[in-house]
Amino acid sequence: MGTYSECNLKSFCEDLLISVGMNQENAFVVADSLVKANLEGVDSHGISRLTIYVKRFNDHRINVNPDIKLTEQTPSVLLVDGDNGLGHVVSYQAIVKGTEMAKQSGITAIAIKNSNHFGTASYFCQLACEQNLACIGFTNSPPGIAPWGGKNAFFGTNPIAFGFPTGNDRPVIIDLSTSIVARGKIILAQKQGNSIPNGWAIDEDGLPTNDAEAALRGSVLPLGGAKGSALALAVEILTGILTGAAFGPYVKNIYKEAETENANVGHFFLLLDIEKFMHLSTFFGSLEHLLTEMKEVPKAPGTNEIRYPGERRKRDREHRQLTGIELSSNVEEELIRLGEEYNVPFPKPLSLETI
């Protein structure tokens, strides 16, 4: 287990992606997204994903440099065909184009098909907030949640994300899966040989399990029981049906060797230009008032601080930028092997950089 600098991990990611054929612009976006997830404490969606992405580029299950088609269906509707590209690249281009449109029309709905896993939804919400846009983002994913009352996975974990600019570097960022936990955390636990907490998942027989491998064969539990299952259905309709992408059990899993079809993941974003609704200063002032009063609510026993969504991410990011990103031994070994395969040296841990 070692600790690494943000800069070195980004350079490694970028160089490795370029070595497998990705162009520099796309490689920068993917590296930035992955390492930012690690910085913000979302290690399940960080650099540990690099190995499977590279593998799928090489077996042609994901296009390393897709020919993404962006179609302005109306001044406020953007249709995107990702050409089976990596979701980070497809969604980045969609957000850039959607931002231009939202600045003109006030609101843009972005429907994306033929994509793949896009990392954290929060990354795209943050991009929108930098442009003073509010963002709502959704994505479907391979089956991971059983419908309420069922025992077999049917819906994806289907995250929902919101981003609201605050006029400073601390936007409100809400990013949650409709499952009780992101499936990536179970994948990471399985990779590290760790058990998972009670209440996260059921096995193939519908029984509670602490075994990460059994959980991946079974189902993650929905957030809030029937309510989470209902939200997963709503996301499936937006991202699978409305976009023309795959839905439910037809979304393919890039971790399964036996599946050779394109994943055809769907994403859906709404971008809102706040200036078309009110003056930015009015919005920022009212939002600051709301957040300040929320944080001043009398605290429950054992609570030191009431935080709004996005504060922890920022604090973790600032802390890890100073102290480094810690990687488990399993992830380290995997990345070292990957680097050796493509002649891209994996960086030394911070403690060894001066030796």
C-alpha positions as CSV (number, residue, x, y, z in Angstrom):
1,M,0.0,0.0,0.0
2,G,1.4,3.4,-1.0
3,T,0.5,7.0,-1.3
4,Y,0.9,8.9,-4.6
5,S,0.7,12.5,-5.8
6,E,-2.3,13.7,-7.9
7,C,0.0,14.9,-10.6
8,N,1.9,11.6,-11.0
9,L,-1.2,9.5,-11.1
10,K,-2.8,11.8,-13.7
11,S,0.4,11.6,-15.8
12,F,0.5,7.8,-15.6
13,C,-3.2,7.6,-16.6
14,E,-2.8,10.0,-19.5
15,D,0.4,8.4,-20.8
16,L,-1.0,4.9,-20.6
17,L,-4.2,5.8,-22.4
18,I,-2.2,7.5,-25.1
19,S,-0.1,4.4,-25.4
20,V,-3.1,2.3,-26.2
21,G,-4.2,4.7,-28.9
22,M,-6.4,7.3,-27.2
23,N,-5.9,10.9,-28.4
24,Q,-4.4,13.4,-26.0
25,E,-7.6,15.4,-25.4
26,N,-9.7,12.4,-24.6
27,A,-6.9,10.9,-22.4
28,F,-6.7,14.1,-20.4
29,V,-10.5,14.0,-19.7
30,V,-10.4,10.4,-18.6
31,A,-7.3,10.8,-16.4
32,D,-8.8,14.0,-14.8
33,S,-12.1,12.2,-14.1
34,L,-10.5,9.1,-12.6
35,V,-8.0,10.8,-10.4
36,K,-10.5,13.4,-9.2
37,A,-12.7,10.5,-8.0
38,N,-9.7,9.3,-5.9
39,L,-9.0,12.8,-4.6
40,E,-12.6,13.1,-3.5
41,G,-12.7,9.8,-1.7
42,V,-14.7,7.9,-4.3
43,D,-11.9,5.3,-4.9
44,S,-14.4,2.8,-6.4
45,H,-14.7,5.0,-9.5
46,G,-11.1,6.1,-9.6
47,I,-7.9,4.8,-11.1
48,S,-8.7,1.2,-10.1
49,R,-11.0,1.2,-13.2
50,L,-8.2,1.9,-15.6
51,T,-7.3,-1.8,-16.1
52,I,-10.7,-2.9,-17.3
53,Y,-11.0,0.1,-19.6
54,V,-7.7,-0.7,-21.3
55,K,-8.7,-4.4,-21.6
56,R,-12.0,-3.4,-23.3
57,F,-10.2,-1.1,-25.7
58,N,-7.9,-3.9,-26.7
59,D,-10.6,-6.5,-27.3
60,H,-12.6,-3.8,-29.2
61,R,-15.5,-3.8,-26.8
62,I,-15.1,0.0,-26.3
63,N,-13.9,2.4,-29.1
64,V,-10.8,4.2,-27.9
65,N,-11.4,7.2,-30.1
66,P,-15.2,7.2,-30.9
67,D,-16.8,9.3,-33.7
68,I,-19.3,11.0,-31.4
69,K,-22.4,12.5,-33.1
70,L,-24.0,15.5,-31.5
71,T,-27.4,16.4,-33.0
72,E,-29.2,19.6,-32.0
73,Q,-32.7,18.3,-32.4
74,T,-34.1,21.6,-31.2
75,P,-32.4,24.7,-29.6
76,S,-32.9,22.9,-26.2
77,V,-32.6,19.2,-27.1
78,L,-29.3,17.5,-27.8
79,L,-29.2,13.9,-29.0
80,V,-25.8,12.2,-28.7
81,D,-24.6,8.9,-30.2
82,G,-21.5,8.0,-28.4
83,D,-20.3,5.4,-31.0
84,N,-19.5,3.0,-28.2
85,G,-16.9,5.3,-26.6
86,L,-15.9,5.5,-23.0
87,G,-18.6,7.4,-21.1
88,H,-16.2,10.0,-19.7
89,V,-15.3,11.1,-23.2
90,V,-18.8,10.9,-24.6
91,S,-20.4,12.8,-21.7
92,Y,-17.7,15.5,-21.6
93,Q,-18.3,16.4,-25.2
94,A,-22.0,16.3,-24.6
95,I,-21.7,18.7,-21.6
96,V,-19.5,21.1,-23.5
97,K,-22.0,21.3,-26.4
98,G,-25.0,21.3,-24.1
99,T,-23.5,24.2,-22.1
100,E,-23.3,26.3,-25.3
101,M,-26.9,25.5,-26.0
102,A,-28.1,26.2,-22.5
103,K,-26.4,29.6,-22.5
104,Q,-28.7,30.4,-25.5
105,S,-31.9,28.7,-24.7
106,G,-31.8,28.6,-20.9
107,I,-32.2,24.9,-20.7
108,T,-30.8,21.9,-22.5
109,A,-31.9,18.2,-22.3
110,I,-29.1,15.9,-23.3
111,A,-30.0,12.3,-24.3
112,I,-27.0,9.9,-24.8
113,K,-27.0,6.4,-26.2
114,N,-24.2,4.0,-27.3
115,S,-22.0,4.9,-24.3
116,N,-20.2,3.1,-21.5
117,H,-19.4,3.6,-17.8
118,F,-18.7,7.3,-17.3
119,G,-17.1,7.3,-13.8
120,T,-18.7,9.7,-11.3
121,A,-21.8,11.7,-12.3
122,S,-20.5,14.4,-10.0
123,Y,-17.7,15.1,-12.4
124,F,-20.1,16.4,-15.0
125,C,-22.2,18.3,-12.5
126,Q,-19.0,20.1,-11.4
127,L,-18.1,21.0,-15.0
128,A,-21.6,22.6,-15.4
129,C,-21.3,24.5,-12.1
130,E,-18.0,26.0,-13.3
131,Q,-20.1,27.7,-16.1
132,N,-22.8,28.8,-13.5
133,L,-25.2,26.2,-14.8
134,A,-27.3,23.9,-12.6
135,C,-27.1,20.2,-13.7
136,I,-29.1,17.1,-13.1
137,G,-27.5,13.9,-14.4
138,F,-28.6,10.3,-14.7
139,T,-27.1,7.1,-16.0
140,N,-28.1,3.5,-16.2
141,S,-25.8,0.6,-15.8
142,P,-25.7,-3.2,-16.0
143,P,-28.2,-5.1,-13.8
144,G,-27.3,-4.7,-10.1
145,I,-30.6,-4.1,-8.2
146,A,-33.5,-6.5,-8.0
147,P,-36.9,-4.9,-8.4
148,W,-38.6,-4.6,-5.0
149,G,-39.7,-8.1,-3.9
150,G,-37.5,-9.8,-6.4
151,K,-34.2,-11.7,-5.9
152,N,-32.5,-11.3,-9.3
153,A,-30.7,-8.2,-10.4
154,F,-32.7,-6.3,-13.1
155,F,-32.1,-2.5,-12.9
156,G,-28.7,-0.9,-12.8
157,T,-27.6,1.0,-9.7
158,N,-28.7,4.0,-11.8
159,P,-27.2,7.0,-10.1
160,I,-28.8,10.4,-9.8
161,A,-26.7,13.6,-9.5
162,F,-27.4,17.3,-9.0
163,G,-25.0,20.2,-9.2
164,F,-25.7,23.8,-8.1
165,P,-23.1,26.6,-8.3
166,T,-22.6,28.7,-5.2
167,G,-20.4,31.5,-6.6
168,N,-17.3,30.0,-5.0
169,D,-15.3,26.8,-5.2
170,R,-17.8,24.9,-3.0
171,P,-20.8,23.9,-5.2
172,V,-23.6,21.8,-3.9
173,I,-22.9,18.4,-5.4
174,I,-25.3,15.5,-4.8
175,D,-24.4,12.2,-6.3
176,L,-26.1,9.0,-5.2
177,S,-27.0,5.6,-6.6
178,T,-30.5,4.3,-6.3
179,S,-28.9,1.3,-4.6
180,I,-28.0,1.4,-0.9
181,V,-24.4,1.5,-2.0
182,A,-22.6,2.0,-5.4
183,R,-21.9,-1.4,-7.0
184,G,-18.3,-0.1,-7.6
185,K,-17.7,-0.3,-3.9
186,I,-18.6,-4.0,-3.9
187,I,-16.3,-4.5,-7.0
188,L,-13.5,-2.8,-5.1
189,A,-14.1,-4.9,-2.0
190,Q,-14.0,-8.1,-4.1
191,K,-10.8,-6.9,-5.7
192,Q,-9.2,-6.3,-2.3
193,G,-10.5,-9.5,-0.8
194,N,-12.6,-7.6,1.8
195,S,-16.1,-8.5,3.1
196,I,-19.0,-6.0,2.8
197,P,-21.2,-4.6,5.6
198,N,-24.6,-6.1,6.5
199,G,-27.5,-4.7,4.6
200,W,-25.7,-4.0,1.3
201,A,-26.6,-7.0,-0.8
202,I,-28.2,-10.4,-1.2
203,D,-26.8,-13.5,-2.9
204,E,-28.3,-15.5,-5.8
205,D,-30.8,-17.1,-3.5
206,G,-32.1,-13.8,-2.2
207,L,-30.3,-14.1,1.2
208,P,-28.3,-11.4,2.9
209,T,-24.6,-11.8,2.4
210,N,-21.3,-10.2,3.5
211,D,-19.3,-11.9,0.7
212,A,-18.5,-9.4,-2.1
213,E,-18.2,-12.1,-4.7
214,A,-21.6,-13.6,-3.8
215,A,-23.1,-10.1,-3.8
216,L,-21.8,-9.5,-7.4
217,R,-23.5,-12.7,-8.4
218,G,-26.7,-11.6,-6.6
219,S,-28.1,-8.1,-6.1
220,V,-27.4,-4.9,-4.4
221,L,-30.3,-3.7,-2.3
222,P,-32.2,-0.6,-3.4
223,L,-31.9,2.6,-1.4
224,G,-34.9,2.9,0.9
225,G,-36.5,-0.3,-0.1
226,A,-39.4,0.2,-2.6
227,K,-38.6,3.9,-3.0
228,G,-35.2,3.1,-4.3
229,S,-36.6,0.5,-6.7
230,A,-39.0,3.1,-8.0
231,L,-36.3,5.7,-8.5
232,A,-34.2,3.0,-10.4
233,L,-37.2,2.5,-12.7
234,A,-37.5,6.2,-13.4
235,V,-33.8,6.5,-14.2
236,E,-34.1,3.5,-16.5
237,I,-36.9,5.1,-18.4
238,L,-35.0,8.4,-18.8
239,T,-31.6,6.9,-19.7
240,G,-32.6,3.7,-21.5
241,I,-36.0,4.2,-23.1
242,L,-36.0,8.0,-23.9
243,T,-32.4,8.0,-25.2
244,G,-32.8,4.8,-27.3
245,A,-30.0,3.1,-25.3
246,A,-30.2,-0.4,-23.8
247,F,-32.3,-0.8,-20.6
248,G,-32.6,-3.1,-17.6
249,P,-31.1,-6.5,-18.3
250,Y,-30.0,-5.5,-21.8
251,V,-27.3,-3.2,-20.6
252,K,-24.1,-5.2,-20.9
253,N,-21.4,-5.5,-18.2
254,I,-17.8,-4.7,-19.3
255,Y,-16.5,-6.9,-16.4
256,K,-18.1,-10.1,-17.9
257,E,-15.8,-11.8,-20.3
258,A,-18.6,-13.8,-21.9
259,E,-20.5,-10.7,-23.0
260,T,-19.2,-9.5,-26.3
261,E,-21.9,-7.0,-27.3
262,N,-21.5,-3.3,-26.8
263,A,-22.7,-2.1,-23.4
264,N,-24.9,0.6,-24.9
265,V,-25.2,2.5,-21.6
266,G,-27.5,5.6,-21.6
267,H,-27.0,8.9,-19.9
268,F,-29.4,11.8,-19.5
269,F,-28.5,15.4,-18.4
270,L,-30.5,18.6,-17.8
271,L,-28.6,21.8,-17.9
272,L,-30.1,25.0,-16.6
273,D,-28.6,28.5,-17.1
274,I,-29.4,30.2,-13.8
275,E,-29.1,33.7,-15.4
276,K,-32.1,33.0,-17.5
277,F,-34.2,32.5,-14.3
278,M,-32.7,35.3,-12.1
279,H,-29.6,37.4,-11.5
280,L,-26.7,35.2,-10.4
281,S,-26.2,37.4,-7.3
282,T,-29.8,36.8,-6.2
283,F,-29.4,33.0,-6.6
284,F,-26.1,32.9,-4.9
285,G,-27.3,35.0,-2.0
286,S,-30.5,33.0,-1.4
287,L,-28.6,29.7,-1.7
288,E,-26.0,30.9,0.8
289,H,-28.8,32.0,3.2
290,L,-30.4,28.5,2.8
291,L,-27.1,26.6,3.4
292,T,-26.1,28.9,6.4
293,E,-29.4,28.4,8.2
294,M,-29.3,24.7,7.4
295,K,-25.9,24.4,9.0
296,E,-27.1,26.3,12.1
297,V,-29.9,23.9,12.9
298,P,-29.3,22.5,16.5
299,K,-27.1,19.4,16.2
300,A,-28.1,15.9,17.3
301,P,-26.0,14.3,20.0
302,G,-22.6,13.3,18.7
303,T,-22.7,15.6,15.6
304,N,-20.0,18.2,15.4
305,E,-21.1,19.8,12.1
306,I,-23.9,19.8,9.6
307,R,-22.5,19.7,6.1
308,Y,-24.1,20.2,2.8
309,P,-23.5,17.7,-0.1
310,G,-20.2,18.6,-1.8
311,E,-18.4,19.9,1.3
312,R,-16.8,16.5,2.2
313,R,-15.7,16.1,-1.4
314,K,-13.9,19.4,-1.3
315,R,-12.3,18.7,2.0
316,D,-11.1,15.3,1.0
317,R,-9.8,16.7,-2.3
318,E,-7.8,19.5,-0.5
319,H,-6.4,17.0,2.0
320,R,-5.4,14.4,-0.6
321,Q,-3.8,17.1,-2.8
322,L,-1.5,17.9,0.2
323,T,-0.9,14.4,1.6
324,G,-1.4,12.2,-1.5
325,I,-3.8,9.5,-2.7
326,E,-3.5,6.1,-1.0
327,L,-3.9,3.0,-3.1
328,S,-4.4,-0.5,-1.9
329,S,-1.7,-3.1,-2.6
330,N,-4.0,-4.9,-5.0
331,V,-4.7,-1.8,-7.1
332,E,-1.0,-0.9,-6.9
333,E,0.1,-4.3,-8.2
334,E,-2.5,-4.2,-11.0
335,L,-1.4,-0.8,-12.2
336,I,2.3,-1.7,-12.0
337,R,1.6,-4.7,-14.3
338,L,-0.5,-2.6,-16.6
339,G,2.3,0.0,-16.9
340,E,4.9,-2.7,-17.5
341,E,2.8,-4.2,-20.3
342,Y,2.7,-0.8,-22.1
343,N,6.1,0.5,-21.1
344,V,4.7,3.3,-19.0
345,P,6.4,3.3,-15.6
346,F,4.1,3.5,-12.6
347,P,5.1,6.3,-10.3
348,K,6.9,5.7,-7.0
349,P,5.1,6.3,-3.8
350,L,5.6,9.8,-2.3
351,S,7.8,8.3,0.5
352,L,10.2,6.9,-2.1
353,E,10.3,9.8,-4.6
354,T,13.4,11.4,-3.0
355,I,15.3,8.1,-2.6
